[in-house]
Amino acid sequence: MQIDELSSSNDPLLQPFKLKHLTLKNRIMSTSHACGLDENGLTGNKYQAYHEEKARGGLALTMFGGSASVAPDSLWPSGQVDVSTDAIIPLFEQFTAKIHHHGCALMCQISHRVDERNAMPVIGCRRLAHRRSVRRYIAVFPRRWTGMTLTG
C-alpha cells in the first residue's frame, strides 16, 4: 500500500482524532519510555532525533520523558529527563519545533517519586506530605504540611 492510499483509507486508526482543542492527524502514538538517549538529563540532539524520526514516520503523538523528574529530590540515577531546572526550556523549544514540523504533537510524562524505594534525599530539601506518614521501606519520614509556606 502506498502512502497516498493510506491517507485516503477508511481505517479508523488512520483517521484524525479530536480532543477539545487538540486534533491529532491519526490515532498512532508512541508512549513514554526511557530511551536512554538523554544527555545528563537533557533532551539533546540524539534524544530529539530519536523522536523526530518517529514523527517523520507518521506518528500523531510522541510522548517522552519516561518519568521526567520535576524536583531535585526525585531525580533518577540516569536515563530520564530532568525538568527540575530552567536549563531544559531552550531544548524543549527546539524539540517542539522539530516534532511539530512533521505535524506531530508531543507530550512529556512527569513525575515526583518521593514514595519510591530508591528515593534519593537532597541536603536541605524537606519532604512534605498531606499527613504524617512513615515509609519504613525507604526510610522517608515526611513532615506534615500545615498550609504554611513551603520554606517554613
N, C-alpha and C positions, 0 to 999 in steps of 0.2 A: 504494500500500500504506500503510495506517495504522500508527501506532506500535504499537497492540495486536497487529496482525498480525505485525509484525516481532519482537516479543518472544516470540511463540509459534512462530516459524519454525523449521524444521529445518535451516536454513542453518548449516553449521559455523562460518562467520565470526561468527555471532551467538550462538554457544554459549559458556558460561563456559570459562575456561582456568585450570587449577590448576598452580602451580609451587611445590612444597614448601608453605610456609605462606601464600603469596600466591594469592588467587583473583581473577582478572580477570573482569568481568561479560560480556565478549565478547572477540573477538580483533582489535579495531580499535585502532590506536595511531598516534601521531604521533611520528616520530623527532626527535632533537636537531638543531637548526639555530640559526643566529644570526638571530633575528627583528629585531634592531636596535632593540628597544624598551627596552633596559636604560637605567637612569638612573645614569650614571657607574659602570657595572659592577654595579649593584644591581638586584634584581628588584622594582622599584617597581610602582605601580598599573597603568600601561599594560602592562607585561610580564605581570603577573598576570592582567589582564583578557583578554589575548590567549589565554592558556592556559585560562582559566576558560570562555571561550566554546566552545572545543573540547570541554571536559569536559561542559558543558551540552548539547552536541550529541550526546553518547552515547559518546565515547571511553572505552575501558577503561584506557588508559595514555597519559599525555603525558610525553614525555621533553623535557628542557630543558637549557639551558646551552650547547648547541652544542659548545663545547670550553672549559668554565669553567676559569679559571686557579686553581691551588692554591697558587701561591707567587709572591712579588714578582718573581722573575727570569723568570717565564714569562707575564707579562701581555700581552694582546693590545692593539694600539693603540686599538681601540674595537670596540663591537658584541658583546662577550662578557661573560658574568657573571664577577665576581671573587669567588671563595670563599676568598681567601687571608687574610682577617681575620674576626674575630667580628662585624663590622658586618652581615654577611649573615644571622646567626641569627634575629633577630626577623622579618625579611622572609620567610625560609624557613618560619617557624612560621605566619605569616599566609597565605602562599601555599599551604601544605599544607592548612590548614583550608578554604580556598576550593575547592580541587580535590577534596578528599575529600567535601565537601558534596554533590557530584554523583556520588558513587560511583566516582570515577576515581582511579587510582593515579598517582604521579608519580615520576620518576627523573631525576637530574642526571648529565650526562656531564661528567666532569672530566678535566683533562689537565695535564701538565707538559711544556712544549715547548722545553726547552733545545736539543735537537738540530735545531731548525728553522732555516731560513735567516735569518729575521729575529729571532732571539733578542735580547732587549734586556738588556744587563748592568745590574746594580744595584750601586751602590757598597757595598762591604762584604759582598757575598754571594758566597762562593766556590763555584764549581761542583765537584761531586764526581761520580765515575764508578766503575764496578766495575773499570776498568782505565785506565791512562794511554792516552788516545787523542787524536788530533788531528782536529778537524773544520775543515779548512782553509777550506771554502767558507763557513763562518760565523765564522771566527776565534775558535772556542771551544777552549780548552785546559784541560780539566778536570784537577783534581788527583786522583790515585788515592786512593780511600777505603781506609784501612787497618784500619778497625774501631774506631779511636779515636773519641772524641766528635766530633760534627759541628761543634763550635765550635773544636776543637783545631787 
